[in-house]
């Protein structure tokens, strides 16, 4: 064999081996998140985006855990199911409403929590969600009426199906991706427009296919992530400027949120509302809650809006200890922190039942006792 040909073959073998090692490397960083304890932060950023874009398992598109709904697009499927991913394995008990809670919780709850996957408890067991921690600490009946990827509009439509006779507190967990749904609600004359059965079936299929492995999947995914996020990953531009570009507050985002509350058709008189925002990987982002607070202070809103408690959750959460490394949701410690802050901001005692007390009559000592350490 000529030396030139032999040299080319050797180099090809070396290249193939190197590419194979890179494929194995990124495979491990996604499948085994614990290795990030010894890896540089940039690898964690790349692995997170590989996971989110090319390998994430979504419960709302798992036939065993979710079902199509003509009014809401989908709900969780009543019964029990196992939802697992690389960082957790959790059991879901789902009631007849299609939310992650018991049938008993549907019987005139005093507190209702609405939100998306953060409030639903992505990655933690049922009794470890902040809704159930609040229930355990206060003795109040708390319904976790949250569903993965719901925006505020669908949350309010689902809430219409809840017995609200004894409702005193409504906790709303907001997220960046609520905006698109809320804006659609606003632009369609305050009416909810959801997906068709065919669209839902297509998303179920996509969710199944995205998890399938093919040779070179993780190397290709890493190259895609790096090329499309180069400035952010390597901080070529000012880091703060890059972060603000990724998590920008959309124009009209606060207005769309308030529009849903004002025109959803629910009567919130006598109900204390509370809202906070959840963010993947960046719990410190306070732009939405600050803008919401300013908007409400300046506008002629009804009392239930004016008296709404706005909690800046980012002040209490630690990115390194309170969220899952890859999926970005609250871990058990994060849920405990949020539960403690909800109890504190609503003025609820940590253990005493307050079924006969009005939302605004909490004593200062009761609020203090409910704050907890969150750890």
C-alpha positions in Angstrom: 0.0 0.0 0.0 1.4 3.4 -0.9 2.5 5.6 2.0 0.1 8.4 0.9 -2.9 6.1 0.9 -1.8 4.5 4.2 -1.4 8.0 5.8 -4.9 9.1 4.6 -6.5 5.9 6.1 -4.7 6.4 9.4 -5.9 10.0 9.6 -9.4 9.0 8.7 -9.4 6.4 11.5 -8.1 8.9 13.9 -10.8 11.4 12.9 -13.5 8.8 13.3 -12.2 7.8 16.7 -12.1 11.4 17.8 -15.6 12.0 16.6 -16.7 8.9 18.3 -15.1 10.0 21.6 -16.9 13.4 21.3 -20.2 11.6 20.7 -19.6 9.5 23.8 -18.6 12.6 25.8 -21.8 14.5 25.1 -23.9 11.4 25.4 -22.5 11.0 29.0 -22.9 14.7 29.9 -26.6 14.5 29.0 -27.5 11.0 30.2 -25.5 11.3 33.5 -25.9 14.9 34.9 -23.8 14.1 38.0 -20.6 14.4 35.9 -21.1 18.1 35.7 -19.7 18.5 39.2 -16.3 18.1 37.7 -16.8 19.7 34.3 -16.5 23.4 33.3 -19.6 25.5 33.2 -19.6 25.9 29.4 -20.1 22.1 29.0 -23.1 22.3 31.4 -24.6 25.1 29.2 -24.1 23.1 26.1 -25.5 19.9 27.6 -28.6 21.8 28.9 -29.4 23.0 25.4 -28.8 19.6 23.9 -31.2 18.2 26.5 -33.9 20.8 26.0 -33.8 20.9 22.2 -33.0 17.3 21.3 -33.6 14.9 24.2 -36.2 16.1 26.6 -39.1 13.9 27.6 -42.4 15.9 28.0 -45.1 14.5 30.2 -47.9 16.3 28.4 -47.2 14.2 25.3 -46.8 10.8 27.0 -49.9 8.7 26.3 -49.7 7.0 29.7 -49.7 10.3 31.6 -51.7 12.8 29.4 -54.7 13.0 27.1 -56.1 15.3 24.4 -58.7 17.8 25.6 -60.8 19.7 23.1 -61.0 22.8 25.4 -57.5 22.9 26.8 -55.4 21.1 24.2 -54.6 18.4 26.8 -54.7 17.5 30.5 -53.0 14.9 32.5 -54.7 11.5 32.3 -56.7 10.5 35.4 -55.1 7.5 37.2 -51.5 6.9 38.0 -48.3 6.9 35.8 -44.6 6.9 36.1 -42.7 9.9 34.6 -39.0 9.5 34.5 -36.0 11.3 33.0 -32.3 11.4 33.5 -32.5 13.4 36.8 -35.6 11.8 38.4 -38.2 9.1 38.4 -41.6 10.2 39.8 -45.0 8.7 40.4 -48.1 10.8 39.4 -51.5 10.4 40.9 -54.0 12.3 38.8 -57.6 13.1 39.7 -60.7 13.3 37.5 -60.0 17.0 36.7 -56.7 16.0 35.0 -54.3 17.5 37.5 -51.7 16.1 39.8 -53.7 15.8 43.1 -56.2 13.7 44.9 -60.0 13.6 44.4 -60.3 14.9 47.9 -58.4 18.1 47.0 -61.2 18.9 44.5 -63.7 19.3 47.3 -63.8 23.1 47.9 -60.1 23.8 48.3 -59.1 26.9 50.3 -55.9 27.4 48.3 -55.5 26.7 44.6 -52.1 26.8 42.9 -52.1 27.3 39.1 -49.0 27.2 36.9 -47.1 25.1 34.5 -44.5 22.3 35.0 -42.8 24.3 37.8 -45.9 24.3 40.0 -46.9 20.8 38.8 -43.7 19.5 40.3 -41.6 18.4 37.4 -38.9 16.1 38.9 -40.2 15.8 42.5 -42.7 13.4 44.1 -46.3 14.5 44.6 -45.9 15.4 48.3 -42.8 17.3 47.5 -44.4 20.0 45.3 -44.6 23.4 46.9 -48.4 23.2 46.8 -48.4 20.1 48.9 -45.7 21.4 51.2 -47.9 24.5 51.9 -50.8 22.2 52.6 -48.7 20.1 55.0 -47.4 23.1 56.9 -50.6 25.1 57.1 -53.3 22.5 57.4 -55.3 24.2 54.7 -56.8 22.2 51.8 -54.5 23.0 48.8 -55.3 22.0 45.2 -52.4 21.8 42.8 -54.2 22.8 39.6 -51.1 23.1 37.5 -50.3 21.4 34.2 -47.1 21.4 32.1 -46.7 24.2 29.6 -50.1 25.8 30.4 -50.1 29.6 30.1 -52.2 31.9 32.3 -55.2 31.6 29.9 -55.5 27.9 30.1 -54.9 27.9 33.8 -57.9 30.2 34.3 -60.1 28.1 32.0 -59.2 25.0 34.0 -59.9 26.8 37.2 -63.4 27.3 36.1 -64.0 23.6 36.6 -62.9 23.8 40.3 -65.4 24.2 43.2 -64.4 27.6 44.4 -66.9 28.0 47.2 -64.2 28.1 49.9 -61.4 29.5 47.8 -59.4 32.2 49.7 -56.0 32.1 48.1 -55.0 31.8 44.5 -51.3 31.3 43.8 -50.3 31.9 40.2 -46.9 30.7 39.0 -46.0 32.6 35.8 -43.3 31.7 33.3 -41.8 33.3 30.1 -43.6 31.0 27.8 -47.0 32.0 29.1 -46.8 35.1 27.0 -47.6 33.5 23.7 -50.8 31.9 25.0 -51.9 35.0 26.9 -51.3 37.2 23.8 -53.4 34.8 21.7 -56.2 35.0 24.2 -56.0 38.8 24.0 -55.9 39.0 20.2 -58.8 36.5 19.8 -61.3 38.7 21.7 -60.4 37.1 25.1 -61.2 33.6 23.9 -58.9 30.6 24.3 -57.7 29.0 21.1 -56.2 25.6 21.5 -54.7 22.8 19.3 -56.6 20.3 17.3 -56.6 16.6 18.0 -54.4 16.1 14.9 -51.9 18.7 16.2 -51.7 17.0 19.6 -51.2 13.6 18.0 -48.3 15.1 15.9 -46.7 16.5 19.1 -47.0 13.1 20.8 -45.2 11.6 17.8 -42.5 14.2 17.9 -41.9 13.7 21.6 -41.5 10.0 21.0 -39.1 10.5 18.1 -36.9 13.1 19.7 -35.8 10.6 22.3 -34.7 8.0 19.8 -31.0 7.6 19.4 -29.1 7.5 16.1 -25.3 7.4 15.5 -23.8 10.9 15.9 -27.0 12.4 17.5 -25.1 14.0 20.4 -22.2 15.3 18.4 -24.5 16.8 15.8 -26.7 18.3 18.6 -23.6 19.8 20.3 -22.5 21.4 17.0 -26.0 22.8 16.5 -26.1 24.3 20.0 -22.6 25.8 19.8 -23.2 27.3 16.3 -26.5 28.9 17.3 -25.5 30.1 20.8 -21.8 31.0 20.2 -22.0 34.5 21.7 -23.8 33.4 24.8 -21.7 30.3 25.4 -18.3 32.0 25.0 -19.4 35.5 26.2 -18.1 37.3 23.1 -20.4 40.2 23.8 -21.2 41.7 27.2 -22.6 38.9 29.4 -25.4 41.0 30.9 -26.4 42.1 27.4 -26.5 38.6 26.1 -28.6 37.4 29.1 -31.1 40.2 28.6 -31.4 39.3 25.0 -32.2 35.7 25.9 -34.7 36.5 28.7 -36.1 39.7 27.5 -39.5 41.0 28.7 -41.7 41.0 25.7 -43.6 44.1 24.8 -47.1 43.8 26.2 -46.3 40.8 28.3 -47.5 42.3 31.6 -50.6 43.7 29.8 -51.5 40.3 28.3 -51.2 38.7 31.8 -53.5 41.2 33.4 -55.9 41.0 30.5 -56.4 37.3 31.1 -57.2 37.9 34.8 -59.6 40.7 34.0 -61.5 38.9 31.2 -61.3 35.2 32.0 -64.8 35.3 33.4 -63.9 34.3 37.0 -65.0 36.3 40.1 -62.0 36.9 42.3 -63.8 39.1 44.9 -62.9 37.8 48.3 -59.9 35.9 47.0 -56.3 36.9 47.7 -54.3 36.5 44.5 -50.5 36.0 44.6 -48.2 35.8 41.6 -44.5 34.9 41.1 -42.4 34.0 38.1 -40.4 30.9 37.6 -37.3 30.9 35.3 -35.1 28.1 34.0 -31.5 28.5 35.2 -32.0 32.2 36.0 -34.2 32.5 39.1 -32.8 36.0 39.7 -34.6 37.6 36.7 -37.1 40.1 38.3 -38.1 42.1 35.3 -41.6 40.7 35.0 -42.6 41.1 38.6 -41.1 44.6 38.8 -42.9 45.7 35.6 -46.2 44.1 36.9 -45.8 45.9 40.2 -45.3 49.2 38.5 -48.1 48.7 36.0 -50.6 47.9 38.8 -49.5 50.8 40.9 -50.2 53.3 38.1 -53.4 51.8 36.6 -57.1 52.0 37.6 -57.4 48.3 38.3 -60.1 46.5 40.4 -59.4 45.7 44.0 -58.5 42.1 43.4 -55.7 43.3 41.1 -54.6 46.2 43.3 -54.3 43.9 46.3 -52.5 41.1 44.4 -49.3 40.0 46.2 -46.3 40.0 43.9 -43.5 37.8 45.1 -40.0 38.1 43.6 -39.0 34.4 43.9 -35.6 35.1 42.6 -34.5 36.7 45.9 -34.9 33.4 47.7 -33.7 30.8 45.2 -30.1 29.6 44.6 -29.4 28.4 41.1 -26.8 25.9 42.3 -28.8 24.2 45.1 -32.5 24.8 44.3 -33.0 23.7 40.7 -32.2 20.6 38.7 -29.0 21.0 36.7 -30.3 19.9 33.3 -34.1 20.5 33.3 -34.0 23.7 35.3 -37.1 23.0 37.5 -37.3 23.3 41.2 -35.8 20.3 43.1 -37.0 19.4 46.6 -35.1 22.1 48.2 -36.4 24.7 45.7 -40.0 23.6 46.3 -39.4 24.0 50.1 -38.0 27.5 49.5 -41.0 28.5 47.4 -43.5 27.0 49.9 -41.9 28.9 52.8 -42.1 32.2 50.9 -45.7 31.6 49.9 -46.6 31.0 53.5 -44.7 34.0 54.6 -46.1 36.4 51.9 -49.7 35.2 52.5 -49.3 35.5 56.2 -50.2 31.9 57.0 -49.0 30.1 60.1 -46.8 27.1 59.6 -49.1 24.5 61.2 -52.4 25.9 62.4 -55.6 25.6 60.4 -57.1 28.9 59.5 -60.3 27.9 57.6 -62.4 30.6 59.2 -59.9 33.5 58.8 -60.1 36.0 56.0 -57.2 36.4 53.6 -56.1 39.8 54.9 -56.3 39.1 58.6 -53.1 37.2 59.2 -51.1 38.3 62.2 -47.4 39.3 61.8 -46.4 36.5 64.2 -48.2 34.0 62.0 -46.4 35.2 58.9 -43.0 34.9 60.6 -43.7 31.4 61.8 -44.5 30.2 58.3 -41.4 31.4 56.6 -39.3 28.4 57.4 -35.7 28.0 56.3 -36.5 26.4 52.9 -33.7 23.9 53.3 
